[in-house]
Every structure is written in structure tokens, then in C-alpha cells.
Amino acid sequence: MFTHREVIVKEIPIQVVEAGSISKPTVFFIHGWPTCWLEFEGVMNRLAEEYHVIAIDIPGIGNSVIPLQSYSKRNIAEYVRGLWII
């Protein structure tokens, strides 16, 4: 049901997991420390019929294995924002 892909942002691979039709409203999930996208798997399954659901693994967590030098909110936000610029 889920589509997994890797998106490179500022030379760092970030795992993106999606389900549902892109023609529907999008719900975006971003996990906290130390969880990964799997934290949202159950709710994503439930919402995928009505929404386009997207979850990521922030760098250094889950399948986004390359860690960042800084995990400040601002730095993480730059990588999340970078997903939508590509």
C-alpha cells in the first residue's frame, strides 16, 4: 500500500513514504525523537482512502541513515522544506 522513495536534500537522502491519491488533500507526518515514520503507519492506513498521506524519516533516523551535524529545529526545518522545492 505504501510507496517508499528516497529524496536527496542538500546531499542527504531522506526517506519519504506515501499512500493515497495525490489528487486528494495531503496530510504530512513528521515524527519526533527517537521514532520514525512507522509511528504513523496505522493512522496513515486509515486516512489513505480519503487523503494523500506522506511521512518522512528525518535525517539520521529510520531509513534516512545519514545523520546531521545539527538537529536544531531550524536545521531540520530546512531539510523538510527542501523536500518540497525538489
C-alpha positions as CSV (number, residue, x, y, z in Angstrom):
1,M,0.0,0.0,0.0
2,F,2.8,2.4,0.8
3,T,5.3,3.8,-1.8
4,H,8.8,4.3,-0.4
5,R,11.3,6.6,-2.1
6,E,14.4,8.4,-1.3
7,V,14.7,12.2,-1.9
8,I,18.1,13.9,-1.8
9,V,18.1,17.2,0.0
10,K,21.4,19.1,0.3
11,E,23.2,15.8,-0.4
12,I,21.4,14.0,2.4
13,P,19.0,11.1,1.5
14,I,15.6,11.4,3.2
15,Q,13.1,8.5,3.1
16,V,9.6,9.6,2.0
17,V,6.6,7.2,2.5
18,E,3.3,7.9,0.7
19,A,-0.1,6.4,0.2
20,G,-3.4,7.6,-1.3
21,S,-4.2,9.7,-4.4
22,I,-2.2,12.9,-5.0
23,S,-5.5,14.5,-6.2
24,K,-6.8,14.4,-2.6
25,P,-5.8,16.7,0.2
26,T,-2.4,16.0,1.7
27,V,-1.7,15.1,5.3
28,F,2.0,15.4,6.2
29,F,3.5,13.5,9.1
30,I,6.9,14.3,10.8
31,H,8.0,12.2,13.7
32,G,9.7,13.3,16.9
33,W,12.8,11.8,18.6
34,P,13.5,8.9,18.6
35,T,10.7,7.4,16.5
36,C,10.4,7.1,12.7
37,W,7.6,7.2,10.1
38,L,6.3,3.9,11.4
39,E,4.9,5.8,14.3
40,F,2.1,6.9,11.9
41,E,1.6,3.7,9.9
42,G,-1.7,2.8,11.5
43,V,-3.3,6.3,11.0
44,M,-1.9,6.6,7.5
45,N,-3.6,3.3,6.6
46,R,-6.9,4.7,7.8
47,L,-6.6,8.0,6.1
48,A,-5.2,6.8,2.8
49,E,-8.6,6.4,1.2
50,E,-9.6,10.0,1.8
51,Y,-6.3,11.7,1.7
52,H,-2.8,11.7,0.2
53,V,-0.7,10.8,3.2
54,I,3.1,11.5,3.4
55,A,5.6,10.7,6.2
56,I,9.3,11.1,6.3
57,D,12.2,9.9,8.3
58,I,14.2,12.9,9.3
59,P,18.0,12.6,8.6
60,G,19.7,10.1,10.9
61,I,16.5,8.2,11.8
62,G,14.9,5.1,10.3
63,N,15.9,4.7,6.7
64,S,17.3,8.2,6.4
65,V,20.5,6.9,7.7
66,I,23.0,9.8,7.3
67,P,23.0,12.0,10.5
68,L,23.1,15.7,10.5
69,Q,25.7,17.8,12.3
70,S,22.9,19.8,13.9
71,Y,19.4,18.7,15.0
72,S,18.3,22.2,15.8
73,K,14.7,22.9,14.8
74,R,15.8,25.4,12.2
75,N,18.2,23.0,10.5
76,I,15.7,20.1,10.4
77,A,13.1,22.5,9.0
78,E,15.5,23.4,6.1
79,Y,15.6,19.7,5.1
80,V,11.8,19.3,5.4
81,R,11.3,22.5,3.3
82,G,13.9,21.1,0.8
83,L,11.6,18.2,0.1
84,W,9.0,20.5,-1.5
85,I,11.5,22.5,-3.6
86,I,12.6,19.4,-5.5
